[in-house]
């Protein structure tokens, strides 16, 4: 998978998305619904109505990557459509989501940043 930079953000498109959409259709959703730039090198994650399929759209250098994940039995945790068109999560939370964890209930140690010791 693509290495995520420290400034790379991950956005979940709330609600469900038609999984027949490919790169062009998803990039239009990023622009028109999420009001974000699909060429930003951030990850945009979409889920179907049954919550058993995900697509991840990301711009990398000179083209798009489109990742697709299908579960055979389980379902992904997914935020319902609400006031916000997207929810921002960390790359670590994305890994948890892809592993089947409900990121609303997983807690981890907080990241600490120090300028001096």
C-alpha positions in Angstrom: 0.0 0.0 0.0 1.0 3.6 -0.4 3.1 5.0 2.4 1.2 7.7 4.3 3.0 10.9 5.0 2.6 12.6 8.4 0.4 15.2 6.9 -1.9 12.8 5.0 -5.4 12.9 6.3 -8.1 10.2 6.0 -11.7 11.1 5.4 -14.7 8.7 5.6 -17.6 9.7 3.5 -20.6 9.3 5.8 -23.6 7.3 4.8 -23.4 4.9 1.8 -22.0 5.2 -1.6 -22.9 3.5 -4.9 -20.0 1.1 -5.4 -20.5 1.1 -9.1 -18.7 4.5 -9.1 -15.1 4.4 -10.3 -12.3 7.0 -10.0 -14.1 9.7 -11.9 -17.4 9.3 -10.0 -15.7 9.2 -6.6 -13.5 12.2 -7.3 -16.6 14.2 -8.2 -18.1 13.1 -4.9 -15.0 14.3 -3.1 -15.3 17.7 -4.8 -19.0 18.3 -4.8 -20.2 16.5 -1.6 -17.2 16.4 0.7 -16.0 19.8 -0.6 -12.4 18.6 -0.6 -9.7 18.4 -3.3 -9.3 14.8 -4.7 -5.8 15.7 -5.8 -4.7 16.5 -2.3 -3.0 13.1 -1.6 -5.4 12.5 1.3 -7.3 9.2 1.5 -11.1 9.3 0.8 -12.9 6.2 2.0 -16.4 5.1 0.8 -18.6 2.3 1.9 -21.7 0.6 0.4 -25.2 0.3 1.9 -24.5 -3.2 3.3 -21.2 -2.1 4.9 -19.3 -5.0 3.4 -17.4 -3.1 0.7 -15.0 -0.2 0.9 -13.2 1.9 -1.8 -10.3 4.1 -1.0 -9.4 6.9 -3.4 -6.0 8.6 -3.2 -4.0 10.7 -5.6 -0.3 9.7 -5.7 2.3 11.6 -7.8 0.7 11.5 -11.2 -2.4 9.4 -10.9 -5.1 8.0 -8.8 -5.0 4.7 -6.8 -8.4 3.0 -6.1 -8.3 0.3 -3.4 -11.2 -2.0 -3.0 -12.0 -4.3 -0.1 -14.9 -6.8 0.2 -15.8 -8.7 3.3 -17.3 -12.2 2.9 -19.3 -12.3 6.2 -18.7 -9.4 8.6 -19.6 -5.7 8.3 -17.5 -2.6 8.6 -18.2 0.0 11.3 -19.4 3.0 9.4 -20.7 6.4 10.4 -24.3 7.2 9.3 -25.1 10.2 7.2 -25.6 13.1 9.5 -24.8 16.8 9.4 -21.2 16.2 8.3 -20.6 14.7 4.8 -17.3 13.3 6.1 -15.5 12.3 9.2 -11.8 12.6 9.6 -9.9 9.8 11.2 -6.2 8.9 11.7 -4.3 6.5 9.6 -4.1 4.3 12.7 -7.9 4.3 13.0 -8.1 3.4 9.3 -6.0 0.3 10.0 -8.3 -0.6 12.9 -11.3 -0.1 10.6 -9.9 -2.3 7.9 -9.2 -5.0 10.6 -12.9 -4.9 11.6 -12.7 -2.9 14.8 -15.4 -0.4 15.7 -13.2 2.7 16.0 -15.8 4.4 18.3 -14.9 2.0 21.1 -11.1 1.5 20.5 -8.8 3.6 22.6 -5.1 3.8 22.3 -2.3 5.7 23.8 -2.3 9.3 22.7 0.6 10.6 20.6 3.0 12.9 22.4 5.1 15.5 20.6 8.0 17.1 22.5 10.2 19.9 21.3 12.9 19.1 23.9 13.8 16.6 26.5 
